[in-house]
Amino acid sequence: MRKSAIVFMVGILVLSFTIYATAQTGSKGQAPKDENALTWHKYDKALELAKEQNKHVMVFFTTTWCGYCKKMKKTTFTDPKVLALMTGKFILAVVDGDSKNKLNLTDKEGEPLVMTEKQLSRAFGVKGYPTTIFLKPDGTTIAPISGYWAADQFEIALRFVSTDSYEKMSFKDFASQKQG
């Protein structure tokens, strides 16, 4: 695992307490936006589009029963700044960790590989929901983030990835620059 990915995850842990506290305070009086404004793709299609468009992939691992997944969709993903980044800078993929829907992928040797969304979740090591994993346009994993993230913190994570700052600095350093 790359050092920047490890530092990114440590920064996430540090910010988790702040995020949790922010999430508990509720919305800031903003009316929810249309959550259908986002275009979600199956994982396999998202990988194709990312290569074609040279965009990062944001993979949102969810389930039908996950309360915090629903909350994140209704609050975080409807925030105007988050929406702008997600629609402009990322190809969005959604994976249902309980689904047996098949995905058509290729393995490292370029051979066809079929797996379910549930198997993909396991392959990525997803242990809880929601989990968001960011990928480079070529499908290489940048880093995962786990749990519910409030819009202001999620916006920082999106900017960190979309500007390729993960190549230059830790997430903690990036976040402190944005908040300070």
Residue frames as a rotation matrix with the C-alpha (Angstrom) as fourth column:
MET 1
0.585 0.811 0.000 0.00
0.811 -0.585 0.000 0.00
0.000 0.000 -1.000 0.00
ARG 2
-0.067 -0.619 0.783 1.33
0.547 -0.679 -0.490 3.39
0.834 0.395 0.384 -0.92
LYS 3
-0.724 -0.325 -0.608 2.37
0.690 -0.331 -0.644 5.73
0.008 -0.886 0.464 1.84
SER 4
-0.903 0.403 0.146 -0.03
-0.376 -0.908 0.183 8.44
0.206 0.110 0.972 0.64
ALA 5
-0.084 0.907 -0.412 -2.94
-0.171 0.394 0.903 5.98
0.982 0.147 0.122 0.84
ILE 6
-0.153 -0.042 -0.987 -2.00
0.857 0.491 -0.154 5.06
0.492 -0.870 -0.040 4.41
VAL 7
-0.933 -0.217 -0.288 -1.69
0.332 -0.829 -0.450 8.71
-0.141 -0.515 0.845 5.39
PHE 8
-0.631 0.772 0.077 -5.03
-0.437 -0.436 0.787 9.37
0.641 0.463 0.613 3.67
MET 9
0.098 0.696 -0.711 -6.71
0.306 0.659 0.687 6.68
0.947 -0.285 -0.149 5.77
VAL 10
-0.468 -0.322 -0.823 -5.12
0.879 -0.067 -0.473 7.99
0.097 -0.944 0.314 8.99
GLY 11
-0.991 0.118 0.059 -6.41
-0.117 -0.993 0.015 11.45
0.061 0.008 0.998 8.14
ILE 12
-0.278 0.942 -0.190 -9.85
-0.230 0.126 0.965 9.96
0.933 0.312 0.182 7.62
LEU 13
-0.021 0.228 -0.974 -9.79
0.802 0.585 0.120 8.44
0.596 -0.779 -0.195 11.08
VAL 14
-0.818 -0.347 -0.459 -8.79
0.555 -0.683 -0.474 11.78
-0.149 -0.643 0.752 12.60
LEU 15
-0.873 0.487 0.021 -11.62
-0.443 -0.811 0.381 13.53
0.203 0.323 0.924 10.80
SER 16
-0.515 0.706 -0.487 -14.17
0.358 0.693 0.626 10.82
0.779 0.147 -0.609 11.56
PHE 17
-0.446 0.337 -0.829 -14.94
0.869 -0.058 -0.492 12.25
-0.214 -0.940 -0.267 14.98
THR 18
-0.798 0.124 -0.590 -15.52
-0.150 -0.989 -0.005 15.69
-0.583 0.085 0.808 13.48
ILE 19
-0.793 0.503 -0.344 -17.68
-0.349 0.088 0.933 14.23
0.500 0.859 0.105 10.75
TYR 20
-0.480 0.622 -0.619 -19.73
0.718 0.684 0.130 12.23
0.504 -0.381 -0.775 13.22
ALA 21
-0.520 0.252 -0.816 -20.33
0.603 -0.569 -0.560 15.31
-0.606 -0.783 0.144 15.36
THR 22
-0.844 0.197 -0.499 -21.28
-0.443 -0.781 0.440 17.35
-0.303 0.592 0.747 12.30
ALA 23
-0.729 0.577 -0.367 -23.66
0.015 0.550 0.835 14.63
0.684 0.604 -0.409 11.13
GLN 24
-0.478 0.541 -0.692 -25.42
0.871 0.393 -0.294 14.67
0.113 -0.743 -0.659 14.49
THR 25
-0.727 0.158 -0.669 -26.19
0.168 -0.903 -0.396 18.38
-0.666 -0.400 0.630 14.29
GLY 26
0.231 0.892 0.389 -28.49
0.647 0.158 -0.746 17.94
-0.727 0.424 -0.540 11.29
SER 27
0.058 -0.151 0.987 -28.89
0.953 -0.286 -0.100 20.07
0.297 0.946 0.128 8.20
LYS 28
-0.730 -0.408 -0.548 -28.12
0.548 -0.829 -0.112 23.75
-0.409 -0.382 0.829 8.07
GLY 29
-0.059 0.833 -0.551 -31.58
0.018 -0.551 -0.834 24.80
-0.998 -0.059 0.018 6.93
GLN 30
-0.702 -0.207 -0.681 -30.92
-0.648 -0.211 0.732 23.99
-0.295 0.955 0.014 3.27
ALA 31
0.482 0.875 0.049 -33.73
-0.705 0.420 -0.572 22.51
-0.521 0.241 0.819 1.24
PRO 32
-0.103 -0.529 0.842 -32.76
0.148 0.829 0.539 19.13
-0.984 0.180 -0.007 -0.18
LYS 33
-0.299 -0.071 -0.952 -31.90
-0.884 -0.354 0.304 19.12
-0.359 0.932 0.043 -3.85
ASP 34
0.734 0.593 -0.332 -33.02
-0.679 0.644 -0.351 16.50
0.006 0.483 0.875 -6.36
GLU 35
0.094 -0.736 0.670 -31.04
-0.509 0.543 0.668 13.38
-0.855 -0.404 -0.324 -5.51
ASN 36
0.575 0.163 0.802 -31.75
0.509 0.696 -0.507 12.10
-0.641 0.699 0.317 -9.02
ALA 37
0.848 -0.301 -0.436 -29.41
-0.482 -0.778 -0.402 14.78
-0.218 0.551 -0.805 -10.42
LEU 38
-0.174 -0.963 0.205 -26.56
-0.774 0.262 0.576 12.26
-0.608 -0.058 -0.792 -10.24
THR 39
0.596 0.265 -0.758 -25.96
-0.719 0.596 -0.357 9.64
0.357 0.758 0.546 -12.91
TRP 40
0.062 -0.505 0.861 -24.95
-0.727 0.569 0.386 6.37
-0.684 -0.649 -0.332 -11.32
HIS 41
0.218 -0.092 -0.972 -23.47
-0.841 0.487 -0.235 3.54
0.495 0.869 0.029 -13.38
LYS 42
0.998 -0.068 -0.014 -22.82
0.069 0.923 0.379 -0.12
-0.013 -0.379 0.925 -12.79
TYR 43
0.479 -0.877 -0.033 -19.19
-0.160 -0.124 0.979 -0.64
-0.863 -0.463 -0.200 -11.78
ASP 44
-0.084 -0.551 0.831 -18.15
0.731 0.532 0.427 -2.25
-0.677 0.643 0.358 -15.08
LYS 45
0.508 0.345 0.789 -19.67
0.810 -0.503 -0.302 0.56
0.293 0.792 -0.535 -17.16
ALA 46
0.973 -0.161 -0.167 -18.12
-0.058 -0.867 0.496 3.21
-0.224 -0.472 -0.852 -14.88
LEU 47
0.166 -0.971 0.173 -14.64
0.224 0.208 0.952 1.77
-0.960 -0.120 0.252 -15.49
GLU 48
-0.041 -0.103 0.994 -15.17
0.988 0.146 0.056 1.98
-0.151 0.984 0.095 -19.25
LEU 49
0.775 0.443 0.451 -16.39
0.519 -0.853 -0.053 5.58
0.361 0.275 -0.891 -19.06
ALA 50
0.792 -0.527 -0.308 -13.53
-0.005 -0.510 0.860 6.62
-0.610 -0.680 -0.407 -16.77
LYS 51
-0.159 -0.875 0.457 -10.95
0.595 0.284 0.752 5.40
-0.788 0.391 0.475 -19.28
GLU 52
0.074 0.279 0.957 -12.77
0.976 -0.215 -0.013 7.08
0.203 0.936 -0.288 -22.18
GLN 53
0.762 0.388 0.518 -13.20
0.313 -0.922 0.229 10.41
0.566 -0.012 -0.824 -20.35
ASN 54
-0.286 -0.953 -0.101 -10.01
0.463 -0.045 -0.885 10.29
0.839 -0.300 0.454 -18.25
LYS 55
0.121 0.411 0.904 -11.92
-0.687 -0.623 0.375 10.89
0.717 -0.666 0.207 -15.01
HIS 56
-0.895 -0.334 0.296 -11.59
-0.434 0.499 -0.750 9.43
0.103 -0.800 -0.591 -11.54
VAL 57
-0.170 0.836 -0.521 -14.19
0.062 0.537 0.841 6.92
0.983 0.111 -0.144 -10.42
MET 58
-0.643 0.120 0.756 -16.12
-0.762 -0.189 -0.619 7.26
0.069 -0.975 0.213 -7.18
VAL 59
-0.441 0.458 -0.772 -17.55
0.042 0.870 0.492 3.88
0.897 0.184 -0.403 -6.18
PHE 60
-0.369 0.446 0.816 -20.33
-0.911 -0.347 -0.222 4.05
0.184 -0.825 0.534 -3.60
PHE 61
-0.738 0.104 -0.667 -20.84
0.134 0.991 0.006 0.70
0.662 -0.085 -0.745 -1.85
THR 62
-0.518 0.694 0.500 -24.30
-0.853 -0.462 -0.243 0.53
0.062 -0.553 0.831 -0.34
THR 63
-0.907 0.415 -0.073 -27.15
0.414 0.910 0.034 -1.83
0.081 0.000 -0.997 0.52
THR 64
-0.261 0.900 0.351 -30.92
0.194 -0.307 0.932 -1.46
0.946 0.311 -0.095 0.51
TRP 65
0.550 0.524 -0.651 -31.07
0.671 0.188 0.718 -1.68
0.498 -0.831 -0.248 4.32
CYS 66
-0.376 -0.850 -0.368 -28.30
0.916 -0.281 -0.285 0.84
0.139 -0.445 0.885 5.12
GLY 67
0.621 0.688 -0.376 -29.71
0.761 -0.643 0.080 3.88
-0.187 -0.336 -0.923 6.92
TYR 68
0.173 -0.635 -0.753 -26.53
0.117 -0.745 0.656 5.96
-0.978 -0.201 -0.055 6.71
CYS 69
-0.730 -0.344 0.590 -26.28
0.591 0.114 0.798 5.20
-0.342 0.932 0.120 2.97
LYS 70
0.115 0.880 0.461 -29.76
0.951 -0.232 0.205 6.67
0.287 0.414 -0.864 2.51
LYS 71
0.684 0.097 -0.723 -28.86
0.477 -0.810 0.342 9.66
-0.552 -0.579 -0.600 4.67
MET 72
-0.349 -0.902 -0.253 -25.70
0.257 -0.351 0.900 10.29
-0.901 0.250 0.354 2.67
LYS 73
-0.586 0.216 0.781 -27.67
0.807 0.078 0.585 10.15
0.066 0.973 -0.220 -0.60
LYS 74
0.415 0.895 0.161 -30.26
0.856 -0.444 0.266 12.61
0.310 0.028 -0.950 0.74
THR 75
0.855 -0.104 -0.507 -27.91
0.223 -0.809 0.543 15.07
-0.467 -0.578 -0.669 2.45
THR 76
-0.028 -0.986 -0.163 -24.29
0.077 -0.165 0.983 14.84
-0.997 0.015 0.081 1.33
PHE 77
-0.615 -0.271 0.741 -24.96
0.671 0.314 0.672 13.97
-0.415 0.910 -0.011 -2.31
THR 78
0.359 0.787 0.501 -27.53
0.916 -0.400 -0.029 16.77
0.177 0.470 -0.865 -2.68
ASP 79
0.327 -0.347 -0.879 -25.24
0.375 -0.806 0.458 19.53
-0.867 -0.479 -0.134 -1.43
PRO 80
0.973 0.157 -0.170 -24.62
-0.079 -0.465 -0.882 21.96
-0.218 0.871 -0.440 -4.35
LYS 81
0.271 -0.946 -0.176 -20.82
-0.947 -0.295 0.128 21.96
-0.173 0.132 -0.976 -3.99
VAL 82
-0.356 -0.345 0.869 -20.66
-0.305 0.921 0.241 18.17
-0.883 -0.179 -0.433 -3.68
LEU 83
0.565 0.661 0.494 -23.04
0.315 0.380 -0.870 17.75
-0.763 0.647 0.006 -6.62
ALA 84
0.834 -0.272 -0.480 -20.90
-0.533 -0.623 -0.573 20.03
-0.143 0.734 -0.664 -8.79
LEU 85
-0.191 -0.975 0.117 -17.74
-0.922 0.219 0.321 18.05
-0.338 -0.047 -0.940 -8.05
MET 86
-0.253 0.130 0.959 -19.37
-0.053 0.988 -0.148 14.65
-0.966 -0.088 -0.243 -8.41
THR 87
0.695 0.626 0.354 -21.00
0.318 0.174 -0.932 15.48
-0.644 0.761 -0.078 -11.75
GLY 88
0.879 -0.336 -0.339 -18.07
-0.477 -0.649 -0.593 17.39
-0.021 0.682 -0.731 -13.20
LYS 89
0.049 -0.997 0.062 -15.01
-0.996 -0.053 -0.068 15.53
0.071 -0.059 -0.996 -12.00
PHE 90
-0.649 -0.285 0.705 -16.04
-0.505 0.855 -0.120 11.91
-0.568 -0.434 -0.699 -11.44
ILE 91
-0.322 0.599 -0.733 -17.67
-0.471 0.571 0.673 8.92
0.822 0.562 0.098 -13.03
LEU 92
-0.309 0.308 0.900 -20.04
-0.941 0.041 -0.337 7.57
-0.141 -0.950 0.277 -10.39
ALA 93
-0.440 0.156 -0.884 -20.51
-0.216 0.937 0.273 3.88
0.871 0.311 -0.379 -9.72
VAL 94
0.028 0.484 0.874 -22.89
-1.000 0.015 0.024 2.30
-0.002 -0.875 0.485 -7.26
VAL 95
-0.544 -0.240 -0.804 -22.42
-0.251 0.961 -0.116 -1.22
0.801 0.139 -0.583 -5.95
ASP 96
0.466 0.737 0.489 -25.02
-0.802 0.118 0.586 -3.03
0.375 -0.665 0.646 -3.84
GLY 97
-0.496 -0.819 0.290 -23.06
-0.855 0.401 -0.329 -5.19
0.153 -0.411 -0.899 -1.41
ASP 98
-0.297 0.466 0.834 -25.92
-0.368 0.750 -0.550 -7.70
-0.881 -0.470 -0.051 -1.23
SER 99
0.480 0.618 -0.622 -26.61
-0.753 -0.074 -0.654 -7.91
-0.451 0.782 0.430 -4.96
LYS 100
0.022 -0.395 0.918 -26.11
0.265 0.888 0.376 -10.94
-0.964 0.235 0.124 -7.16
ASN 101
0.937 0.239 -0.255 -26.19
-0.142 -0.406 -0.903 -8.72
-0.319 0.882 -0.347 -10.27
LYS 102
0.428 -0.798 0.424 -23.33
0.793 0.557 0.247 -9.75
-0.433 0.231 0.871 -12.52
LEU 103
0.638 -0.383 -0.668 -20.55
-0.444 -0.892 0.087 -7.44
-0.629 0.241 -0.739 -13.64
ASN 104
0.848 -0.386 0.364 -18.45
0.529 0.562 -0.636 -8.07
0.041 0.731 0.681 -16.77
LEU 105
0.724 -0.672 -0.156 -14.86
-0.492 -0.661 0.566 -7.22
-0.484 -0.333 -0.809 -15.92
THR 106
0.665 -0.621 -0.414 -11.38
-0.078 0.494 -0.866 -8.19
0.743 0.608 0.280 -17.05
ASP 107
0.848 -0.433 -0.307 -8.64
0.455 0.294 0.841 -9.59
-0.274 -0.852 0.446 -14.87
LYS 108
0.422 -0.761 -0.493 -5.03
-0.275 -0.626 0.730 -8.36
-0.864 -0.172 -0.473 -14.75
GLU 109
-0.583 -0.642 0.497 -4.16
0.239 0.449 0.861 -10.45
-0.776 0.621 -0.108 -17.81
GLY 110
-0.687 0.371 -0.625 -7.04
-0.688 -0.610 0.393 -8.98
-0.235 0.700 0.674 -19.78
GLU 111
-0.884 0.392 -0.255 -9.16
0.261 0.865 0.428 -12.12
0.388 0.312 -0.867 -19.59
PRO 112
-0.127 0.924 0.360 -12.94
-0.382 -0.380 0.842 -11.83
0.916 -0.030 0.401 -19.11
LEU 113
-0.925 -0.108 -0.363 -14.04
0.299 0.380 -0.875 -12.03
0.232 -0.919 -0.319 -15.49
VAL 114
-0.058 0.962 0.268 -17.63
-0.135 -0.274 0.952 -12.18
0.989 0.019 0.146 -14.29
MET 115
-0.816 -0.116 -0.566 -18.45
0.524 0.265 -0.809 -11.48
0.244 -0.957 -0.155 -10.66
THR 116
0.287 0.958 -0.026 -21.43
0.825 -0.233 0.516 -10.28
0.488 -0.169 -0.856 -8.68
GLU 117
0.262 -0.120 0.958 -21.64
-0.251 -0.967 -0.052 -6.92
0.932 -0.227 -0.283 -6.94
LYS 118
0.948 0.097 0.304 -21.50
-0.319 0.232 0.919 -8.83
0.018 -0.968 0.251 -3.64
GLN 119
0.637 -0.766 0.083 -18.26
0.764 0.642 0.066 -10.53
-0.104 0.021 0.994 -4.73
LEU 120
0.128 -0.572 0.810 -16.83
0.469 -0.685 -0.558 -7.18
0.874 0.451 0.180 -5.83
SER 121
0.665 0.176 0.725 -17.61
-0.485 -0.636 0.599 -5.72
0.567 -0.751 -0.338 -2.40
ARG 122
0.929 -0.346 0.133 -15.68
0.127 0.634 0.763 -8.57
-0.348 -0.691 0.633 -0.80
ALA 123
0.421 -0.804 0.419 -12.80
0.867 0.220 -0.447 -8.17
0.268 0.552 0.790 -3.27
PHE 124
0.108 -0.329 0.938 -12.48
0.041 -0.941 -0.335 -4.51
0.993 0.074 -0.089 -2.23
GLY 125
-0.670 -0.412 -0.617 -12.57
0.559 0.266 -0.785 -5.52
0.488 -0.871 0.052 1.44
VAL 126
-0.364 0.627 0.689 -15.77
-0.514 -0.752 0.412 -3.63
0.777 -0.204 0.596 2.20
LYS 127
-0.799 0.023 -0.601 -16.77
0.458 0.672 -0.582 -4.43
0.390 -0.740 -0.547 5.78
GLY 128
-0.332 0.716 -0.614 -19.42
0.634 -0.312 -0.707 -1.78
-0.698 -0.624 -0.351 6.42
TYR 129
-0.288 0.360 0.887 -21.77
0.847 -0.336 0.412 0.55
0.446 0.871 -0.208 4.61
PRO 130
1.000 -0.019 -0.015 -21.56
-0.017 -0.113 -0.993 3.08
0.018 0.993 -0.113 3.24
THR 131
0.099 -0.995 0.001 -18.03
0.413 0.042 0.910 2.76
-0.905 -0.089 0.416 1.90
THR 132
0.959 0.100 -0.264 -16.71
-0.176 -0.522 -0.835 4.99
-0.221 0.847 -0.483 -0.85
ILE 133
0.170 -0.929 0.329 -13.66
0.551 0.367 0.750 4.00
-0.817 0.054 0.574 -2.85
PHE 134
0.670 -0.054 -0.741 -11.88
-0.498 -0.773 -0.394 6.35
-0.551 0.632 -0.544 -5.21
LEU 135
0.368 -0.516 0.773 -10.14
0.662 0.729 0.172 5.02
-0.653 0.449 0.610 -8.31
LYS 136
-0.492 -0.569 -0.659 -7.82
-0.240 -0.639 0.731 6.53
-0.837 0.517 0.178 -10.87
PRO 137
0.210 0.609 -0.765 -9.11
-0.909 -0.166 -0.382 6.64
-0.360 0.776 0.518 -14.46
ASP 138
-0.348 -0.408 -0.844 -7.27
-0.724 0.689 -0.035 3.37
0.596 0.599 -0.535 -15.17
GLY 139
0.564 0.691 -0.452 -9.10
-0.205 0.647 0.734 1.63
0.800 -0.321 0.506 -12.28
THR 140
-0.407 -0.777 -0.480 -6.21
0.422 0.306 -0.853 1.71
0.810 -0.550 0.203 -9.80
THR 141
0.564 0.643 -0.518 -7.42
0.732 -0.098 0.675 2.15
0.383 -0.760 -0.526 -6.23
ILE 142
-0.090 -0.519 0.850 -6.53
-0.152 -0.836 -0.527 5.46
0.984 -0.177 -0.004 -4.59
ALA 143
-0.978 -0.197 0.073 -8.13
-0.101 0.135 -0.986 4.97
0.185 -0.971 -0.152 -1.19
PRO 144
-0.193 0.947 -0.256 -11.34
0.631 0.320 0.707 3.98
0.751 -0.025 -0.660 0.59
ILE 145
-0.834 0.078 0.546 -13.36
-0.462 -0.641 -0.613 6.00
0.302 -0.764 0.571 3.05
SER 146
-0.620 0.578 -0.530 -15.89
0.583 0.792 0.182 4.41
0.525 -0.196 -0.828 5.35
GLY 147
-0.417 0.570 -0.708 -19.09
0.803 -0.133 -0.580 5.55
-0.425 -0.811 -0.403 6.95
TYR 148
0.621 0.732 0.281 -21.32
0.782 -0.598 -0.174 8.56
0.040 0.328 -0.944 6.64
TRP 149
-0.615 -0.776 -0.138 -19.58
0.768 -0.629 0.121 11.80
-0.180 -0.031 0.983 5.62
ALA 150
0.358 0.673 -0.647 -21.21
0.457 -0.731 -0.507 15.21
-0.814 -0.114 -0.569 5.95
ALA 151
0.855 0.113 0.506 -21.15
0.518 -0.251 -0.818 17.39
0.034 0.961 -0.273 2.83
ASP 152
0.835 -0.549 0.026 -18.42
-0.549 -0.835 0.016 19.79
0.013 -0.028 -1.000 3.98
GLN 153
0.090 -0.827 0.555 -15.99
-0.536 0.429 0.726 16.97
-0.839 -0.363 -0.405 4.74
PHE 154
0.331 0.092 0.939 -16.93
0.559 0.783 -0.274 14.92
-0.760 0.615 0.208 1.68
GLU 155
0.999 0.015 0.043 -16.30
0.042 -0.653 -0.756 17.96
0.017 0.757 -0.653 -0.50
ILE 156
0.392 -0.918 0.064 -12.73
-0.836 -0.326 0.441 18.08
-0.384 -0.226 -0.895 0.83
ALA 157
-0.063 -0.389 0.919 -12.22
-0.006 0.921 0.390 14.39
-0.998 0.019 -0.060 -0.01
LEU 158
0.689 0.391 0.610 -13.59
0.590 0.185 -0.786 14.95
-0.420 0.902 -0.103 -3.53
ARG 159
0.912 -0.395 -0.116 -11.25
-0.407 -0.823 -0.397 17.90
0.061 0.409 -0.910 -4.08
PHE 160
0.180 -0.871 0.456 -8.31
-0.636 0.250 0.730 15.91
-0.750 -0.422 -0.509 -2.70
VAL 161
-0.005 -0.117 0.993 -8.89
0.438 0.893 0.108 13.18
-0.899 0.435 0.047 -5.29
SER 162
0.767 0.452 0.455 -10.02
0.576 -0.174 -0.799 15.30
-0.282 0.875 -0.394 -8.26
THR 163
0.855 -0.507 -0.114 -6.95
-0.519 -0.827 -0.217 17.56
0.015 0.245 -0.970 -8.06
ASP 164
0.606 -0.611 -0.509 -4.58
0.247 0.753 -0.610 14.58
0.756 0.244 0.607 -7.77
SER 165
0.342 -0.454 0.822 -3.39
-0.785 -0.620 -0.016 16.02
0.517 -0.640 -0.569 -4.46
TYR 166
0.913 0.013 0.408 -3.05
-0.262 0.785 0.561 12.45
-0.313 -0.619 0.720 -3.11
GLU 167
0.690 -0.713 0.124 0.11
0.567 0.427 -0.704 12.28
0.449 0.557 0.699 -5.27
LYS 168
0.020 -0.696 0.717 1.66
0.088 -0.713 -0.695 15.27
0.996 0.077 0.047 -3.48
MET 169
-0.654 -0.195 0.731 0.49
-0.621 -0.413 -0.666 15.31
0.432 -0.890 0.149 0.15
SER 170
-0.896 0.369 -0.245 -1.44
0.443 0.755 -0.483 13.55
0.007 -0.541 -0.841 2.86
PHE 171
-0.066 0.962 0.264 -5.17
0.628 -0.165 0.761 13.97
0.775 0.216 -0.593 3.20
LYS 172
0.364 0.158 -0.918 -4.65
0.909 -0.273 0.313 15.40
-0.201 -0.949 -0.244 6.67
ASP 173
-0.608 -0.662 -0.439 -2.38
0.509 -0.749 0.424 18.15
-0.610 0.034 0.792 5.29
PHE 174
-0.797 0.369 0.478 -4.78
0.370 -0.327 0.869 18.86
0.478 0.870 0.124 2.43
ALA 175
0.199 0.952 -0.234 -7.78
0.780 -0.009 0.625 19.05
0.593 -0.307 -0.744 4.77
SER 176
0.127 -0.192 -0.973 -5.98
0.841 -0.499 0.209 21.36
-0.525 -0.845 0.098 7.20
GLN 177
-0.900 -0.435 0.008 -5.15
0.356 -0.726 0.588 23.75
-0.250 0.533 0.808 4.32
LYS 178
-0.550 0.760 0.345 -8.79
0.364 -0.152 0.919 23.79
0.751 0.631 -0.193 3.22
GLN 179
0.439 0.750 -0.496 -10.18
0.771 -0.030 0.637 24.32
0.462 -0.661 -0.591 6.74
GLY 180
0.033 -0.526 -0.850 -7.50
0.845 -0.440 0.305 26.67
-0.534 -0.728 0.430 7.99
